[in-house]
Amino acid sequence: MGFTPRVGSIPSSSTMFHINDVRSILRPLSADPRAPASAKAARARSAWTYQPGEGLPALIEALEEKLLRENRIRVRTGSRVMVTAGANMAFMHVILATLDPGDEVILPLPYCFNHEMAVTRASGRPVGVPTDDRYQLRPEALESAITPRTKAIVTITPNNPTGAVFTEEALRDVNEICRRHGIYHIADEVYEYFTYGGTRHFSPGSISGSNDYTQGRVSRRCQSQEPQGLNGKAPEPLR
Ligand SMILES: Cc1ncc(COP(=O)(O)O)c(C=O)c1O
């Protein structure tokens, strides 16, 4: 699946271009035993100057390892992992890379307001689709809401604001719908550790063959907190 033309219109960074130039001069210079202390110090300083925009390689490696161990997501060669300053920034990146003005994104109701804001800011249209009386996904209703302008379905599990944990079966259904219609499945998993009792979190990105159209976000480790559903009541665990 492709990106919006907005992505192709971004010029490459001239800052990074010059930084790479400077590094290529400094590297051999500072390795020379006759190099002045100032050249060596300048090289050491490069550790805290501009770094790869997608994140420090060691951090990306650690995240890939976490995705495989905890989420069973095998990131393909060439890594699609990118570090962002929070999940909102990750979502905004995904939306800006995916939507043209007027495109639609399906959000199961009730949804997290920041998703609606991101879609609207990218001149897209958020389309709310009600969940059932236990705040669970209704895959057939989500599919019915797809139009030629739909670019993605978003799932948040465990959910904000309801606290519901979506079943593996429903998430697989939604993922299959996205595959069939050639749209993205954006999986917000920032609360992945907020499951209780026998409830298990499932990552749609682990579905075999879904790499090309499933974008997951597991960007932060949440602090432990009491389970909180609507009206302050803990949501009933799913069986
Ligand atoms: C479901 C969900 N996704 C993303 C965010 C935003 O996360 P961050 O604070 O990492 O930008 C929130 C809000 O805190 C959220 O509830």
The ligand as an SDF file (V2000), in Angstrom:
LIG
                    3D

 16 16  0  0  0  0  0  0  0  0999 V2000
   -5.2010    5.3990   23.5360 C   0  0  0  0  0  0  0  0  0  0  0  0
   -4.1940    6.4980   23.6260 C   0  0  0  0  0  0  0  0  0  0  0  0
   -3.2650    6.6070   22.6610 N   0  0  0  0  0  0  0  0  0  0  0  0
   -2.3470    7.5940   22.7100 C   0  0  0  0  0  0  0  0  0  0  0  0
   -2.3100    8.5090   23.7430 C   0  0  0  0  0  0  0  0  0  0  0  0
   -1.2550    9.5610   23.7720 C   0  0  0  0  0  0  0  0  0  0  0  0
   -0.0570    9.0480   24.2480 O   0  0  0  0  0  0  0  0  0  0  0  0
    1.2630    9.9530   24.4970 P   0  0  0  0  0  0  0  0  0  0  0  0
    1.0490   10.6840   25.7620 O   0  0  0  0  0  0  0  0  0  0  0  0
    2.3810    8.9450   24.5740 O   0  0  0  0  0  0  0  0  0  0  0  0
    1.4060   10.8880   23.3220 O   0  0  0  0  0  0  0  0  0  0  0  0
   -3.2670    8.4360   24.7440 C   0  0  0  0  0  0  0  0  0  0  0  0
   -3.3850    9.4150   25.8380 C   0  0  0  0  0  0  0  0  0  0  0  0
   -2.7620    9.5450   26.7600 O   0  0  0  0  0  0  0  0  0  0  0  0
   -4.2040    7.4020   24.6920 C   0  0  0  0  0  0  0  0  0  0  0  0
   -5.1360    7.2740   25.6450 O   0  0  0  0  0  0  0  0  0  0  0  0
  1  2  1  0
  2  3  1  0
  2 15  2  0
  3  4  2  0
  4  5  1  0
  5  6  1  0
  5 12  2  0
  6  7  1  0
  7  8  1  0
  8  9  2  0
  8 10  1  0
  8 11  1  0
 12 13  1  0
 12 15  1  0
 13 14  2  0
 15 16  1  0
M  END
$$$$
